[in-house]
Amino acid sequence: MHGDSKTQKLIEGCLNNDRQSQRALYEEYAPKMYPVCIRYAGNEAEAEDILVEAFLNVFTHLHELRKQSSLNSWIYATVVRTALMHLRKERQQPFAEPIDAAGNNHHPFIEGEDAIVAKIDAKEAMSIIARLPEMHRIIFNMHAIDDFKFREIADELGLNASSVRVYYQRARQWILTEMEKLKL
C-alpha cells in the first residue's frame, strides 16, 4: 500500500488521468522536490524546468509504482533521474572534464564523509553546494546526499570511477575551504 487512503485515492485518480488528482499530487510533492532540482540545476530557471519535466515523468510512469514502494521515495528517485537526464540533454554530451594530477591530492576528514554537511544548517549547505562547479556539484549531490555509489555515478555520467572519486574529493575539499572562510 502507498501510505494512507488519501494517498491511494490520489494515485488512483492520477492513473485515471483525473486533472484534479494530478494537480493535488503536484501541489503536495512539488515543494518537497524543488530543492532536489535546485541542487542539481544550480539555478532557479533550470530547476523549474527539471521539476516540470520530472512531474510529467511521474504522471507518465505512475503505473510502474509498486504497491510496497513509498510514493515519496519513488517520486524522489524520478526527480533525480530526470535531473540527470535533463543535464545530460542540455549539455549534448556525456559529462567529462579533464582532471589534472594536482587534483588527486586531498585531505581526509577527521569525522567522516557525512560530517561536511552536518556541521551547518541546510540553507547554508545548499548555498555552498550550489556554488560548486557543475560536475563537482552533481557528483557531490549523488554521493553525499542521494547515496549513489561511485560506480553507479560513473556509469550514469559516463566517467570512470576513479575520476568520480577525484571530483568528489575536490568538492569535499572546496566545501571545507568555504566553511573555513565562513568560520563554520
Phi and psi restraints in degrees (value plus and minus 20) as a CYANA .aco file:
   2 HIS   PHI    -118.4   -78.4
   2 HIS   PSI      40.5    80.5
   3 GLY   PHI      65.7   105.7
   3 GLY   PSI    -168.6  -128.6
   4 ASP   PHI     -97.6   -57.6
   4 ASP   PSI     156.0   196.0
   5 SER   PHI     -87.0   -47.0
   5 SER   PSI     -50.2   -10.2
   6 LYS   PHI     -82.3   -42.3
   6 LYS   PSI     -65.1   -25.1
   7 THR   PHI     -84.4   -44.4
   7 THR   PSI     -61.5   -21.5
   8 GLN   PHI     -82.6   -42.6
   8 GLN   PSI     -62.2   -22.2
   9 LYS   PHI     -85.3   -45.3
   9 LYS   PSI     -57.3   -17.3
  10 LEU   PHI     -82.8   -42.8
  10 LEU   PSI     -64.6   -24.6
  11 ILE   PHI     -82.6   -42.6
  11 ILE   PSI     -66.9   -26.9
  12 GLU   PHI     -80.7   -40.7
  12 GLU   PSI     -61.7   -21.7
  13 GLY   PHI     -82.3   -42.3
  13 GLY   PSI     -63.1   -23.1
  14 CYS   PHI     -84.2   -44.2
  14 CYS   PSI     -59.2   -19.2
  15 LEU   PHI     -84.5   -44.5
  15 LEU   PSI     -46.7    -6.7
  16 ASN   PHI    -113.2   -73.2
  16 ASN   PSI      -5.5    34.5
  17 ASN   PHI      38.9    78.9
  17 ASN   PSI      10.9    50.9
  18 ASP   PHI     -96.4   -56.4
  18 ASP   PSI      96.5   136.5
  19 ARG   PHI     -83.5   -43.5
  19 ARG   PSI     -55.1   -15.1
  20 GLN   PHI     -85.7   -45.7
  20 GLN   PSI     -59.5   -19.5
  21 SER   PHI     -86.9   -46.9
  21 SER   PSI     -61.0   -21.0
  22 GLN   PHI     -83.6   -43.6
  22 GLN   PSI     -62.9   -22.9
  23 ARG   PHI     -82.8   -42.8
  23 ARG   PSI     -63.6   -23.6
  24 ALA   PHI     -83.5   -43.5
  24 ALA   PSI     -61.9   -21.9
  25 LEU   PHI     -83.1   -43.1
  25 LEU   PSI     -66.1   -26.1
  26 TYR   PHI     -80.3   -40.3
  26 TYR   PSI     -68.1   -28.1
  27 GLU   PHI     -84.4   -44.4
  27 GLU   PSI     -49.6    -9.6
  28 GLU   PHI     -97.5   -57.5
  28 GLU   PSI     -61.6   -21.6
  29 TYR   PHI    -120.6   -80.6
  29 TYR   PSI     -43.9    -3.9
  30 ALA   PHI     -78.0   -38.0
  30 ALA   PSI     -64.6   -24.6
  31 PRO   PHI     -82.4   -42.4
  31 PRO   PSI     -48.7    -8.7
  32 LYS   PHI     -97.0   -57.0
  32 LYS   PSI     -49.3    -9.3
  33 MET   PHI    -114.1   -74.1
  33 MET   PSI     -39.3     0.7
  34 TYR   PHI     -78.7   -38.7
  34 TYR   PSI     -62.9   -22.9
  35 PRO   PHI     -79.8   -39.8
  35 PRO   PSI     -52.3   -12.3
  36 VAL   PHI     -84.5   -44.5
  36 VAL   PSI     -64.2   -24.2
  37 CYS   PHI     -82.2   -42.2
  37 CYS   PSI     -62.9   -22.9
  38 ILE   PHI     -81.0   -41.0
  38 ILE   PSI     -61.5   -21.5
  39 ARG   PHI     -79.1   -39.1
  39 ARG   PSI     -58.7   -18.7
  40 TYR   PHI    -103.5   -63.5
  40 TYR   PSI     -59.4   -19.4
  41 ALA   PHI     -97.9   -57.9
  41 ALA   PSI     -62.8   -22.8
  42 GLY   PHI      68.4   108.4
  42 GLY   PSI     -31.8     8.2
  43 ASN   PHI    -166.8  -126.8
  43 ASN   PSI     137.8   177.8
  44 GLU   PHI     -86.9   -46.9
  44 GLU   PSI     -61.7   -21.7
  45 ALA   PHI     -82.3   -42.3
  45 ALA   PSI     -65.6   -25.6
  46 GLU   PHI     -89.1   -49.1
  46 GLU   PSI     -55.6   -15.6
  47 ALA   PHI     -82.5   -42.5
  47 ALA   PSI     -60.9   -20.9
  48 GLU   PHI     -84.6   -44.6
  48 GLU   PSI     -60.4   -20.4
  49 ASP   PHI     -80.5   -40.5
  49 ASP   PSI     -64.6   -24.6
  50 ILE   PHI     -83.7   -43.7
  50 ILE   PSI     -62.0   -22.0
  51 LEU   PHI     -81.2   -41.2
  51 LEU   PSI     -66.1   -26.1
  52 VAL   PHI     -82.7   -42.7
  52 VAL   PSI     -66.4   -26.4
  53 GLU   PHI     -81.2   -41.2
  53 GLU   PSI     -60.4   -20.4
  54 ALA   PHI     -83.6   -43.6
  54 ALA   PSI     -62.8   -22.8
  55 PHE   PHI     -91.7   -51.7
  55 PHE   PSI     -49.1    -9.1
  56 LEU   PHI     -82.1   -42.1
  56 LEU   PSI     -61.2   -21.2
  57 ASN   PHI     -85.5   -45.5
  57 ASN   PSI     -59.6   -19.6
  58 VAL   PHI     -79.0   -39.0
  58 VAL   PSI     -69.3   -29.3
  59 PHE   PHI     -88.4   -48.4
  59 PHE   PSI     -54.8   -14.8
  60 THR   PHI     -90.2   -50.2
  60 THR   PSI     -55.4   -15.4
  61 HIS   PHI    -131.8   -91.8
  61 HIS   PSI      -7.8    32.2
  62 LEU   PHI     -78.3   -38.3
  62 LEU   PSI     -49.3    -9.3
  63 HIS   PHI     -84.0   -44.0
  63 HIS   PSI     -36.3     3.7
  64 GLU   PHI    -104.6   -64.6
  64 GLU   PSI     -29.6    10.4
  65 LEU   PHI     -83.7   -43.7
  65 LEU   PSI     106.8   146.8
  66 ARG   PHI    -102.7   -62.7
  66 ARG   PSI     129.7   169.7
  67 LYS   PHI     -75.6   -35.6
  67 LYS   PSI     -58.7   -18.7
  68 GLN   PHI    -103.1   -63.1
  68 GLN   PSI     -24.9    15.1
  69 SER   PHI    -104.4   -64.4
  69 SER   PSI     129.7   169.7
  70 SER   PHI    -100.7   -60.7
  70 SER   PSI     111.3   151.3
  71 LEU   PHI     -80.2   -40.2
  71 LEU   PSI     -63.8   -23.8
  72 ASN   PHI     -79.2   -39.2
  72 ASN   PSI     -66.3   -26.3
  73 SER   PHI     -84.9   -44.9
  73 SER   PSI     -60.1   -20.1
  74 TRP   PHI     -86.4   -46.4
  74 TRP   PSI     -63.5   -23.5
  75 ILE   PHI     -84.4   -44.4
  75 ILE   PSI     -62.6   -22.6
  76 TYR   PHI     -77.3   -37.3
  76 TYR   PSI     -68.5   -28.5
  77 ALA   PHI     -82.3   -42.3
  77 ALA   PSI     -58.5   -18.5
  78 THR   PHI     -83.9   -43.9
  78 THR   PSI     -60.8   -20.8
  79 VAL   PHI     -84.9   -44.9
  79 VAL   PSI     -63.9   -23.9
  80 VAL   PHI     -82.6   -42.6
  80 VAL   PSI     -67.3   -27.3
  81 ARG   PHI     -80.9   -40.9
  81 ARG   PSI     -62.0   -22.0
  82 THR   PHI     -84.0   -44.0
  82 THR   PSI     -61.5   -21.5
  83 ALA   PHI     -80.4   -40.4
  83 ALA   PSI     -64.0   -24.0
  84 LEU   PHI     -85.8   -45.8
  84 LEU   PSI     -63.4   -23.4
  85 MET   PHI     -83.6   -43.6
  85 MET   PSI     -61.1   -21.1
  86 HIS   PHI     -81.4   -41.4
  86 HIS   PSI     -67.2   -27.2
  87 LEU   PHI     -84.4   -44.4
  87 LEU   PSI     -59.7   -19.7
  88 ARG   PHI     -84.3   -44.3
  88 ARG   PSI     -64.0   -24.0
  89 LYS   PHI     -85.1   -45.1
  89 LYS   PSI     -62.1   -22.1
  90 GLU   PHI     -83.1   -43.1
  90 GLU   PSI     -53.7   -13.7
  91 ARG   PHI    -106.9   -66.9
  91 ARG   PSI     -33.0     7.0
  92 GLN   PHI      33.8    73.8
  92 GLN   PSI       3.7    43.7
  93 GLN   PHI    -182.1  -142.1
  93 GLN   PSI     140.6   180.6
  94 PRO   PHI     -84.7   -44.7
  94 PRO   PSI     133.6   173.6
  95 PHE   PHI     -88.8   -48.8
  95 PHE   PSI     101.7   141.7
  96 ALA   PHI    -181.2  -141.2
  96 ALA   PSI     111.6   151.6
  97 GLU   PHI    -158.1  -118.1
  97 GLU   PSI     126.8   166.8
  98 PRO   PHI     -85.8   -45.8
  98 PRO   PSI     128.4   168.4
  99 ILE   PHI    -141.1  -101.1
  99 ILE   PSI     103.9   143.9
 100 ASP   PHI    -108.5   -68.5
 100 ASP   PSI     139.5   179.5
 101 ALA   PHI     -81.6   -41.6
 101 ALA   PSI     -52.5   -12.5
 102 ALA   PHI     -83.6   -43.6
 102 ALA   PSI     -46.7    -6.7
 103 GLY   PHI     -88.7   -48.7
 103 GLY   PSI     -33.2     6.8
 104 ASN   PHI     -97.3   -57.3
 104 ASN   PSI     -33.5     6.5
 105 ASN   PHI    -106.2   -66.2
 105 ASN   PSI     101.2   141.2
 106 HIS   PHI    -161.7  -121.7
 106 HIS   PSI     144.0   184.0
 107 HIS   PHI    -128.2   -88.2
 107 HIS   PSI     104.6   144.6
 108 PRO   PHI     -87.0   -47.0
 108 PRO   PSI     135.1   175.1
 109 PHE   PHI    -108.2   -68.2
 109 PHE   PSI     118.2   158.2
 110 ILE   PHI     -91.4   -51.4
 110 ILE   PSI     -57.7   -17.7
 111 GLU   PHI    -119.3   -79.3
 111 GLU   PSI     -12.3    27.7
 112 GLY   PHI      75.5   115.5
 112 GLY   PSI     149.2   189.2
 113 GLU   PHI     -80.3   -40.3
 113 GLU   PSI     -62.8   -22.8
 114 ASP   PHI     -96.4   -56.4
 114 ASP   PSI     -28.5    11.5
 115 ALA   PHI     -88.8   -48.8
 115 ALA   PSI     -42.1    -2.1
 116 ILE   PHI     -76.7   -36.7
 116 ILE   PSI     -81.0   -41.0
 117 VAL   PHI     -97.6   -57.6
 117 VAL   PSI     -47.3    -7.3
 118 ALA   PHI     -86.7   -46.7
 118 ALA   PSI     -40.5    -0.5
 119 LYS   PHI     -99.1   -59.1
 119 LYS   PSI     -33.9     6.1
 120 ILE   PHI    -148.8  -108.8
 120 ILE   PSI     143.1   183.1
 121 ASP   PHI     -93.1   -53.1
 121 ASP   PSI     142.9   182.9
 122 ALA   PHI     -81.3   -41.3
 122 ALA   PSI     -60.8   -20.8
 123 LYS   PHI     -84.4   -44.4
 123 LYS   PSI     -64.0   -24.0
 124 GLU   PHI     -87.0   -47.0
 124 GLU   PSI     -59.4   -19.4
 125 ALA   PHI     -81.3   -41.3
 125 ALA   PSI     -65.1   -25.1
 126 MET   PHI     -82.9   -42.9
 126 MET   PSI     -58.4   -18.4
 127 SER   PHI     -84.6   -44.6
 127 SER   PSI     -63.3   -23.3
 128 ILE   PHI     -87.7   -47.7
 128 ILE   PSI     -65.7   -25.7
 129 ILE   PHI     -82.0   -42.0
 129 ILE   PSI     -59.3   -19.3
 130 ALA   PHI     -83.1   -43.1
 130 ALA   PSI     -45.0    -5.0
 131 ARG   PHI    -105.3   -65.3
 131 ARG   PSI     -26.9    13.1
 132 LEU   PHI     -84.2   -44.2
 132 LEU   PSI     129.4   169.4
 133 PRO   PHI     -77.4   -37.4
 133 PRO   PSI     131.9   171.9
 134 GLU   PHI     -69.7   -29.7
 134 GLU   PSI     -73.8   -33.8
 135 MET   PHI     -82.9   -42.9
 135 MET   PSI     -61.2   -21.2
 136 HIS   PHI     -83.6   -43.6
 136 HIS   PSI     -62.4   -22.4
 137 ARG   PHI     -82.2   -42.2
 137 ARG   PSI     -65.9   -25.9
 138 ILE   PHI     -82.4   -42.4
 138 ILE   PSI     -67.7   -27.7
 139 ILE   PHI     -87.1   -47.1
 139 ILE   PSI     -61.3   -21.3
 140 PHE   PHI     -80.7   -40.7
 140 PHE   PSI     -66.3   -26.3
 141 ASN   PHI     -78.6   -38.6
 141 ASN   PSI     -67.6   -27.6
 142 MET   PHI     -83.0   -43.0
 142 MET   PSI     -61.8   -21.8
 143 HIS   PHI    -105.6   -65.6
 143 HIS   PSI     -74.5   -34.5
 144 ALA   PHI     -95.7   -55.7
 144 ALA   PSI     -53.3   -13.3
 145 ILE   PHI    -124.3   -84.3
 145 ILE   PSI     -64.4   -24.4
 146 ASP   PHI    -115.1   -75.1
 146 ASP   PSI     -19.6    20.4
 147 ASP   PHI      45.0    85.0
 147 ASP   PSI      11.1    51.1
 148 PHE   PHI     -96.3   -56.3
 148 PHE   PSI     126.8   166.8
 149 LYS   PHI    -100.7   -60.7
 149 LYS   PSI     136.8   176.8
 150 PHE   PHI     -77.1   -37.1
 150 PHE   PSI     -59.8   -19.8
 151 ARG   PHI     -84.0   -44.0
 151 ARG   PSI     -62.0   -22.0
 152 GLU   PHI     -83.2   -43.2
 152 GLU   PSI     -61.5   -21.5
 153 ILE   PHI     -84.0   -44.0
 153 ILE   PSI     -65.5   -25.5
 154 ALA   PHI     -77.9   -37.9
 154 ALA   PSI     -66.6   -26.6
 155 ASP   PHI     -82.9   -42.9
 155 ASP   PSI     -62.7   -22.7
 156 GLU   PHI     -86.4   -46.4
 156 GLU   PSI     -57.4   -17.4
 157 LEU   PHI    -120.0   -80.0
 157 LEU   PSI     -22.4    17.6
 158 GLY   PHI      52.3    92.3
 158 GLY   PSI      13.1    53.1
 159 LEU   PHI    -137.6   -97.6
 159 LEU   PSI     151.1   191.1
 160 ASN   PHI    -112.0   -72.0
 160 ASN   PSI     137.5   177.5
 161 ALA   PHI     -82.1   -42.1
 161 ALA   PSI     -55.1   -15.1
 162 SER   PHI     -87.4   -47.4
 162 SER   PSI     -55.8   -15.8
 163 SER   PHI     -84.6   -44.6
 163 SER   PSI     -60.4   -20.4
 164 VAL   PHI     -81.3   -41.3
 164 VAL   PSI     -63.4   -23.4
 165 ARG   PHI     -80.5   -40.5
 165 ARG   PSI     -61.7   -21.7
 166 VAL   PHI     -83.8   -43.8
 166 VAL   PSI     -66.2   -26.2
 167 TYR   PHI     -78.0   -38.0
 167 TYR   PSI     -63.8   -23.8
 168 TYR   PHI     -83.7   -43.7
 168 TYR   PSI     -65.6   -25.6
 169 GLN   PHI     -83.3   -43.3
 169 GLN   PSI     -59.6   -19.6
 170 ARG   PHI     -83.3   -43.3
 170 ARG   PSI     -61.9   -21.9
 171 ALA   PHI     -82.1   -42.1
 171 ALA   PSI     -65.3   -25.3
 172 ARG   PHI     -79.0   -39.0
 172 ARG   PSI     -66.4   -26.4
 173 GLN   PHI     -84.4   -44.4
 173 GLN   PSI     -60.8   -20.8
 174 TRP   PHI     -83.0   -43.0
 174 TRP   PSI     -62.4   -22.4
 175 ILE   PHI     -82.8   -42.8
 175 ILE   PSI     -63.2   -23.2
 176 LEU   PHI     -81.3   -41.3
 176 LEU   PSI     -61.9   -21.9
 177 THR   PHI     -81.4   -41.4
 177 THR   PSI     -64.0   -24.0
 178 GLU   PHI     -84.1   -44.1
 178 GLU   PSI     -58.8   -18.8
 179 MET   PHI     -85.2   -45.2
 179 MET   PSI     -59.7   -19.7
 180 GLU   PHI     -83.2   -43.2
 180 GLU   PSI     -60.0   -20.0
 181 LYS   PHI     -80.7   -40.7
 181 LYS   PSI     -56.0   -16.0
 182 LEU   PHI    -108.4   -68.4
 182 LEU   PSI     -20.8    19.2
 183 LYS   PHI      41.4    81.4
 183 LYS   PSI      21.5    61.5
